[in-house]
Amino acid sequence: MHALFEMKEVDKIFYEQKLKHFLPDRMIDIHTHVWLDNIRLEAPGAPVRAVTWPSLVARDNSIADLFKTYEVMFPGKEVTPLIFSQVSLQYDIAAGNEYVRSCAERYKLPSLMVTRPQQSAAEFEEGIDRGGFLGCKVYLNFADPYIPEKEIRIYDFLPPHQLDVLNRRGWMVMLHIPRDGRLKDPVNLAQMLEIERKYPAVKLIIAHVGRAYCPEDVGDAFDLLAETKNMVFDFSANTNSHVFRELVKAVGPKRILFGSDLPIVRMRMKRYCENGRYVNVVPKGLYGDVSGDPNMREAEEREAEELSFFMYEEIDAFRVAAEAEGLTRRDVEDIFYANAKTLIDQIEKERRR
């Protein structure tokens, strides 16, 4: 039993039989949140623009907790995280960025600055530069509060004046796309393609495969995205092998990155798709009362005992897709390490000039 979570026999067997030999010895996790609970703010009336179940897993995720998670979940592997802070309106963004900056400096880690669309181009650029960040993590929470959640567009929280800076500097942006339509939403697709065209030097990472957690989230997106050349996709917090196969066929193994979305993938669960909506099945009582959350369901007795980590389910789903699509060992090493290393090295090389 570890302070953070319990490593059960079912987890050890899962890792040994399905993941250990699939994963390369070195990995880069391109999508991790690191923050401390003491940066929490009193923010009454803040708009709720995301699902709430991830908050059930962890109140915070210190850098020590992050390293411990890798040590326990991936014995014998070396994992380097790219880190950024919490994106909730309930947290002090400046304090969170400072904690990430200090962790990145101390442990020589790549990092992103959580930014707001209201920042001027100068403020945005100076903050990333001063903190030694590789770019920014943006989120729909920070769009102006008068915009209804269902109507938020990418440019409402990643505005053109900031994209101009990212393009000029060749920096990275981690983008969680908005809107109920997810990856297939025509507004999302139009703006993703426009960013690709107008800002070709931006290292654009589409998080969670564009939130395509179920096949119904895809539509004709991959037909359009197959024509892109620059944007890349992480498969953090996604467990859908069908979506992963379509991604591989559309963009190939050089534009796919492993990301976890820690700490939420410490959740003990299995995900299913029902009528186009994902449902996380978790052990009864482990995460409190989840009866009011349409994305959550509880399992009891034997079914609950067989549940392992979200992290393992995500990687195993990608393993299934990789094998089905005939990816080579080199392809897998690229996806879990080399592709991210190349992006990070390009930015750090430019920064040293």
N, C-alpha and C positions, 0 to 999 in steps of 0.2 A: 504493500500500500504506500503510495507516494502522497505527499501533502497536497498536490494538485488534483490527482485523479488516481484511481485504482487500475493497475495493470493486471488483468485477469488471465486465466489460462486460455480462454477463448481468444483473447487478443494476441497472446504469444503464438498460438497455433496459426491464426490468420496471417500474422507477419511472416512466420517461418515458411508457411506453405504457399502463400500467394505473392508476397511483396519482396521479401529479402533478396531473392535472386533476380527479380525483375528490375529493381532499382539500382542505379549506378552507385559507386562508393562515395562520390561527391555530388552534392545537390545544392541548387540555389532556390530558395523559396522566395519568389518575387512579390508575395502579397501577405504581409504580416502586420498586425496592429500591436503597438506597444504603448501602454499608458499606465498611469497610476490612479487609483481611486480618489486620491486627495486633490485631484484637479477638477473634481465635480463642482458644478455651479448650481445655484438656485435659478432656474429658468422657467418660471410659470408661464403658461400660454404659448410655449414654443411649439410650432407645428410639428405633427408626427408625420413623417414622410417615408417611413420604412417599416418593415415588419419588426416586431418587438421580441420575438423568441430568442435571437442571439444573446440578448442581455441576461438570459437565464443561465448561461454557461459560466461566465466569469465576470466579476465586478471590475477587474483590471487584468493586465498582463504585463508584468514587469519584465525587464530584459532577462533577469535571472529565471523567471518562470518560463520564458520562451526557450532559453537554452536547455532547461530541465526537460521541457516537453520533447525536444528533439532527442535528447539523450535517452529518454525512456521509450519513446515510440520507434526510434530508428537506431537500435544498437548496431554498432559497427559501421555506421555511416557518418559522413561529415556534412553538416547542413549549414549553409550560410544564408541568413535571412536578409532581405531588403525590408527595412522597417519604416513605418509611419504611424502616426498617432490615431487616436479615436476621432470619429467624424460626427459624433452626436452633438446637438446643440446644448446638451446638459454638461458639457465639459469646456474648460478654458483652453481654447485652441492655441493661444500663444504659449501657455505653460506646457501643453502637450508637445508642441514643436520643440521647445527647449529641452524637454526630457529626451526626445528622440535624438536631437542634435548631440547631446552629451553622451548618450549611449553609442551612437555611431562613431563619435570621436574616440571614445575609450576602447571600443572593441574593433575599430577599423571596419565598420559595416557600411554598406550603401544605404541611403535613406532618401525619403521624399518629405517635402513640407506640405502639411495640410493648408490649403489656401481657400480664400473666399473670393467670390466674383466681384465684390465691391472694392477690392484692392486695386489701386491704380497700377499701370504698367510698371512705373518706377518702384513702387512699394513691393509689388510682386517680385520683380527681378532682384531687388536689393535683399529681400528676405531669403530667397533661395541661395543667392550668392554668399551672403553673410553666414548662413548656417552650413555651407558646404553640402547642400542637398543636390541630388541629381535631377530634380524637377519637382513635380507637385502631385499630390493626391487631391482630387476634387470630389465633391459629393453634392447630390441634389438637395440635401438639408439646407445648404447655404444659399440657395436661390432666394430671391426676395420673398418675404413671407406672404405678400398679397397674391402670389401666383398659386392657384390651386394645384395640389400635388399631382393630379392626373394630367395637368396641362404643362408641366415643366418640360422644357427642352434642354438639350445638351448645352446650348449657348447661354442658357440662363444661369449656369453655374461654372461654365468654362467659356468665358466671353472672348470675342475676337482679339481684344487688346492684349489679353494674356497669351493667347495662341501666337500672336505676333512675336512676343518675347520668347516663348518656347521654341518657335521655329528659327528665330535668329540665333539662339544659343544652342540649338540641337539637343534640347533637354527632353526629359521623359514626363509623361502624364499618365497616371493610373485612373482610368475612367470607368465608373459604374454607371451604365446608361439608365435613364429614367423610364417612366411610362408603363402602363399596364400591358401594352403589347410586347414589351421586352424586345428581343432581337428582331422580331419581324415587323415592329412598328415602323411605318413608312417615314415618319418624321425623324426617328432615330437613324434609320438607314441613310436618309438624305443628308443629314448633318455629319454622320461618320464619313460618308464618301466625300463630302465637301471639305472636311478637315484633311483627309488624305490628299486631295487635289491641291488645296490652297496652302497647306502647311507641310510640305513634303519632308522637311528636316525634323519634324516633331516625332519623337519616339512614343507613339500612341499605343498603349496597352488597353485592350478591351477586357475588363475584368469579368470573370465568371462565364466566359463564352457569351457575353452579352446577356447574362441572366436567362439563357435558354436552358432551363432546368428540366423541361419536358419537351418531347418532340413537337407538341403543338405551339411552342414558343418560337419555332424556326421560320415557318412560312417559306418564302423564296429568298430569304436572307443570304444563304450561302451561294446561290446563283449570282447574286450581285457582288458579294464580298470576294468571290473567286477572282474577280478582275483587279482587286487591289494588290499593291506591291509592298506597302510599308507597314501598315498597322499589324500588330501582333495580338494574340489572345492568350490570356491565362485561363486555366480551368478550375480556379479556386472555388471551393464550396459548391461544386457541381458533381453529381454522381451519375450522369446519364450517358451510358455508353453509345447509344444511338446518336446523340448530339455530337459526341467526340468523334465518331466515325465520319459524320458529315463534315466536321471541321477539318479533319485530316485530309479528306478528299478535296475540300475547297481550297485550302491554303498551304498544305504540305507541312512536314515536320519542322521546317526551319522557322516558322512563325507561330509556334506554340510554346508556351512557357508553363512550367509547374508553379502553382501558387497554392497556398493553403487557406488563407483567411483566418489564421490563428488569432485569437484563441477559440473561435466558435467551433472549429473542427475537432476540439477535444470532446465535443458532445458524443454521448453514447447513443447511437441511433442507426436506423436504416431508412432510406428515402424511397418512396413510391410515387408514381404519377397516377392520379385519378381524375378523369374528365378534364385533362389539361392542366391540373393544378398539382403541385408537389405537396406531399405529406410526410413529415418526419415522425417516425414511430420511435418512441423512447420508453425506457423502463418506467413503470408506474411509480409516481411519487418522487422520482429522482430530481426533477426540475420544478417541483411545486405543482400548483394547479394550472394545467394547460388546457382546461376544458373549453375556454372561450376563444382559443386560437385555432382558426380553420386550417393552419399549416402544421398542426401538431396532433398526435394521437398517442395514447399510451398502450403498452404491451404488458402482459402479466406472465408470471411463472416461466415456463420453458422458453417461450418466445423472447421474453425480456433477457433471460440468461444468455441467449445466443447473440445478443446485440454487441457489436464492437464499436470502434470509433468512426466518426464522420470522416476523419483524415484517411483511415484505411479504406473506407468505402469509396471515397473519391479516387484514390490511387488505383484501387482494384478495378473500378469502372474504366479508368483510362487504360489499364493493362489489357482488359478484355477488348477494347477498341483497337489498341495497338496491334494485338495479335491478329484480330480480324482483318485489319488493313495491311498486314504484312510488314509492319515497321521493323527495321533492323535494330541491332544492339546499338549501333552508332546513332540512329535516329532517336532512340530513347535517351541516350546520353546527352544529345543535343537539347531535347525538350526539358530534361530535368537539371541541366547544368549549362551546357555550352552556349545555347541561344541567349540566356540571360547574361552570361559572362561577357559575351560580345557586346550587348547593349550597354552594360555598365562600363566596360573598358573604353568604349567609344566616347562616352561622356567624360569620364575621368581623364582621358588623354587630352581632350579639348580644354578641360579646366586647367591642366598643367601648363598649357602653352602661354 
